[in-house]
Amino acid sequence: MIPRLSLSTALRSLIRIVRGRPRVPPSLADNALLQVILNRRSVRSFTAQAIPEDVFAAILEAGRLAPSTVNLQSWAFAAFDADLWRQTFGQSIPFRGNRAVIVVADTYRDRQVLDAFPHSPLVEYTIAVTNASLAAMNMNIAAEALGVSSVMLSETGRSGLLDAKYLQERLGLPEGTVPLMTIVFGYARGPYPPMPPKLPPEQIIFQGRYTPPDRATMDDWLAQMIAGYKASHIRSSFESQLDIYRTKIGQAEADLREMVFYRDRQE
Ligand SMILES: Cc1cc2nc3c(=O)[nH]c(=O)nc-3n(C[C@H](O)[C@H](O)[C@H](O)COP(=O)(O)O)c2cc1C
């Protein structure tokens, strides 16, 4: 159950969001790569400016060169311009982005030459998800470094894990592949949104044994999530957004089980 916020809690939460800044040691504040990483935001509004071919190629190359378990490279990237996206899905790229990449966890390709994880679909799937996600982040950061903004999507516009089966069919993906997310790329329209509420370091970093979460900090974070969502989506709410996910999650869970454990079915 999502709590209702009093007006004063909502206002206090919004002020905290607006004041939120990355915490960078002053001695490192001018490190260019660190700045790119810390200033990145998920961007959901793009101009019509086209991303040049060489820039998009460099973004894909950053994905190709990402690290992976045993260098298995268990990923595939479906690359789109606006026309190909429209031909494939009958609509514009979400948020009218200029390019998009659907990042796929791919255990099919490796299996043509070796069966690295026989009888261990969960390990195999998890490893592929880990690797493909790292490739996604490499592309995201490379884009940012080249002045191109992006957002990763797993739900909006049937773009990722929650519609994996649909995407698998549309893209003609073989068994052993799972579309995880779409990264939408484009040039940002207007300034970046404020940093969304990030948990403080002491809540997520621990030394030695796991530190249980501090309830007051978590309540505070949730209040910021609710208030921040309302401020940026006047006609919606954090709760109704979660409800949208909940309506899809049952089918997505069933589809995913089928996609991950398909070899059990065949044996
Ligand atoms: C795997 C993944 C899936 C996401 N799916 C969506 C989505 O479907 N729709 C959306 O608007 N944002 C989506 N996001 C963006 C997150 O909402 C965003 O990363 C988060 O709010 C933190 O904001 P920031 O990226 O600006 O730090 C997704 C992000 C990730 C990493």
The ligand as an SDF file (V2000), in Angstrom:
LIG
                    3D

 31 33  0  0  0  0  0  0  0  0999 V2000
   16.2540   -1.7880  -16.9570 C   0  0  0  0  0  0  0  0  0  0  0  0
   15.5470   -0.4530  -16.8910 C   0  0  0  0  0  0  0  0  0  0  0  0
   14.2400   -0.3370  -17.3230 C   0  0  0  0  0  0  0  0  0  0  0  0
   13.5830    0.8890  -17.3110 C   0  0  0  0  0  0  0  0  0  0  0  0
   12.3170    0.9690  -17.8100 N   0  0  0  0  0  0  0  0  0  0  0  0
   11.7130    2.1820  -17.9100 C   0  0  0  0  0  0  0  0  0  0  0  0
   10.4360    2.3020  -18.5440 C   0  0  0  0  0  0  0  0  0  0  0  0
    9.8450    1.3330  -19.0080 O   0  0  0  0  0  0  0  0  0  0  0  0
    9.8970    3.5440  -18.6490 N   0  0  0  0  0  0  0  0  0  0  0  0
   10.5510    4.6640  -18.1800 C   0  0  0  0  0  0  0  0  0  0  0  0
   10.0100    5.7710  -18.3290 O   0  0  0  0  0  0  0  0  0  0  0  0
   11.7650    4.5790  -17.5680 N   0  0  0  0  0  0  0  0  0  0  0  0
   12.3660    3.3630  -17.4230 C   0  0  0  0  0  0  0  0  0  0  0  0
   13.6110    3.2620  -16.8450 N   0  0  0  0  0  0  0  0  0  0  0  0
   14.3070    4.4670  -16.3600 C   0  0  0  0  0  0  0  0  0  0  0  0
   14.2320    4.5500  -14.8390 C   0  0  0  0  0  0  0  0  0  0  0  0
   12.9420    5.0070  -14.4900 O   0  0  0  0  0  0  0  0  0  0  0  0
   15.3300    5.5150  -14.3450 C   0  0  0  0  0  0  0  0  0  0  0  0
   16.5870    4.9410  -14.6200 O   0  0  0  0  0  0  0  0  0  0  0  0
   15.2190    5.7640  -12.8480 C   0  0  0  0  0  0  0  0  0  0  0  0
   14.0440    6.4560  -12.5410 O   0  0  0  0  0  0  0  0  0  0  0  0
   16.4070    6.5700  -12.3170 C   0  0  0  0  0  0  0  0  0  0  0  0
   16.5330    7.7770  -13.0460 O   0  0  0  0  0  0  0  0  0  0  0  0
   17.9080    8.1670  -13.7510 P   0  0  0  0  0  0  0  0  0  0  0  0
   18.1710    7.1330  -14.8130 O   0  0  0  0  0  0  0  0  0  0  0  0
   17.6980    9.5420  -14.3150 O   0  0  0  0  0  0  0  0  0  0  0  0
   18.9790    8.1230  -12.6930 O   0  0  0  0  0  0  0  0  0  0  0  0
   14.2550    2.0330  -16.8080 C   0  0  0  0  0  0  0  0  0  0  0  0
   15.5720    1.9130  -16.3510 C   0  0  0  0  0  0  0  0  0  0  0  0
   16.2140    0.6870  -16.3850 C   0  0  0  0  0  0  0  0  0  0  0  0
   17.6430    0.5900  -15.9000 C   0  0  0  0  0  0  0  0  0  0  0  0
  1  2  1  0
  2  3  1  0
  2 30  2  0
  3  4  2  0
  4  5  1  0
  4 28  1  0
  5  6  2  0
  6  7  1  0
  6 13  1  0
  7  8  2  0
  7  9  1  0
  9 10  1  0
 10 11  2  0
 10 12  1  0
 12 13  2  0
 13 14  1  0
 14 15  1  0
 14 28  1  0
 15 16  1  0
 16 17  1  0
 16 18  1  0
 18 19  1  0
 18 20  1  0
 20 21  1  0
 20 22  1  0
 22 23  1  0
 23 24  1  0
 24 25  2  0
 24 26  1  0
 24 27  1  0
 28 29  2  0
 29 30  1  0
 30 31  1  0
M  END
$$$$
